[in-house]
Amino acid sequence: MMNIFGIRWQPSVCWCSDVNKIREGIGDKIANFLQWTSACLSGIIMGLVYGWKLALVIIAISPLLVVCAAFMTYVSTIFIVHF
């Protein structure tokens, strides 16, 4: 046990609880991220193999789709906050 500023605590208990908090915070997020990333990449690869012309068109306009989605998210948050 350590005595810091008159408070007695055990470092091993504190570290263990911190590790548990990190584990609870992360949860399945890393596994979900890897699953969705691999699904997206395999979908792009399959699209390029089987329908490469359409896949190239979709890849070309995907930045525009991302910008439109970001704009719609911004506008919807403004409406939610003000109304």
N, C-alpha and C positions, 0 to 999 in steps of 0.2 A: 504494500500500500504506500502511496505517496501522499505527502501533506503539502498541498499548494494553497497558499493564502488561507490556511486554517480549514481547508476542505480536504477530507480524506477520500481518495478514489483509487481504483485499481486500473492501471493502464490496459491490461488485457481485456477487461470487461468493456472499457470504453472503445477500444479498437474493434472488438467483436461487434459491438452495436453499430459502429460506423460502417463496418463491412456489410452488415445486414441492411442498413439504410441504403447503401449504394446498390446492393443486389435488388432490393425492393424497387428502387428508382429505375433501374435499367430493365429489370424483368425480362420479358421476351422481346424487347425492342430490337436487340441486335439480331436475334434469330429472324424476326419478321423483316428487318431491313435486308438481310442476306437473301431471304426467300423472295421478296419482291424484286430485288435487284437482279437475281438470277432469272426470274420469270420474265422480266422486262428484256434482258439481254437475249435470252433464248427466243423470245417472240420476235425481236428485231432480226435475229439471225435466220429464223424460219421464214419470216416475211421476205427477207432478201433472197433466200434460196428459191422459194416457190413462186413468189410474185414480186420480182425485183423492181419492176417499173412502178407499181403502186406503192411499194415500200419506200422507194426513193422520193416519190411525191410527198408522202406522209412525213418522212424525215425532213424534207425541205420546208414544209410549212409548220413543223412542230414548234419552232421558236415563236411564231406568230400565235399559235395556240396557247403557249405558256404566257405570253404577254396579255392576251385576252383574258385568260383565267385569273391572272394577277389583278387586272383592272376590275373584273367582276367581283373579286374578293374584296378589294378596296371599297368599291361602291356599296356592296352589301353591308360591310361593317359600318360605313357612314350612316346608312339608313337604320341599322340596328341601334346604334348609339344615340342618334338624334330622335328617333321615333319610337 
